[in-house]
Amino acid sequence: LCRETMMGFNGMEFIPIENVDLIQGQFDLFVSNHCLNETPLEYQEYICDRFFPVCDEVFVLQAIEGQVIGRDVSEHYRQLWGHLNRHFDIVEMKLGHKYSNEHQRLMYARKQV
């Protein structure tokens, strides 16, 4: 359903995760909605190192504490926060929207214009 919906947008291209190395270019925005902390730390690091340098802005909503898929996510949060501060000039963190849980945060980062 998500793939079918996204394919309806002009300029949208679906690339399976197996082909992530084929993605090239500069990007305006990177969005992750509870995805990064569900991956192994090594993969999260790969995604951050691969895409953050070529993105102007990043929006990430994820848990900063607690359990996701049976594992503690605090190390994922610390690693992500380090990547954001390393690759971007302006980094902010706020409570998620009114539907978020207390342990979730919205992280926003952008490069200085």
C-alpha positions, -999 to +999 in steps of 0.1 A: +000+000+000+027+025+010+048+017-022+017+021-044+008+054-028+043+068-030+047+058-067+018+082-075+040+112-068+060+128-096+097+121-093+092+094-068+112+062-073+110+031-052+144+015-045+145-018-026+169-018+003+191-043-015+199-016-040+205+013-016+240+017-030+225+027-063+210+059-048+231+089-060+227+127-058+219+155-035+187+155-015+165+182+001+150+161+029+156+128+047+126+115+067+126+086+091+095+077+111+104+051+137+126+032+112+162+038+122+159+024+157+144-008+143+176-016+124+210-029+137+233-001+149+258-009+121+230-003+095+219+029+112+255+041+110+257+032+074+225+051+065+236+082+085+271+082+070+258+075+035+228+100+033+233+127+059+262+143+040+241+147+009+209+159+025+200+195+034+175+187+061+166+157+083+134+149+102+135+119+124+108+107+148+118+079+170+119+065+206+148+077+227+143+052+255+126+019+261+123-013+241+118-017+204+116-052+190+129-065+223+160-043+226+170-011+243+169+019+219+189+043+240+222+034+222+204+040+188+194+074+200+228+084+212+244+073+180+218+091+159+222+123+179+260+121+173+255+117+136+231+146+134+256+169+153+284+158+131+267+163+097+245+193+104+249+229+117+215+233+134+202+203+154+170+205+175+150+179+194+114+183+206+086+162+220+067+146+192+033+158+181+003+155+203-002+118+194+033+108+204+043+089+235+064+105+262+095+085+251+094+097+215+112+127+201+112+146+168+147+155+158+153+181+132+186+191+116+197+213+088+228+227+072+235+264+075+225+283+044 
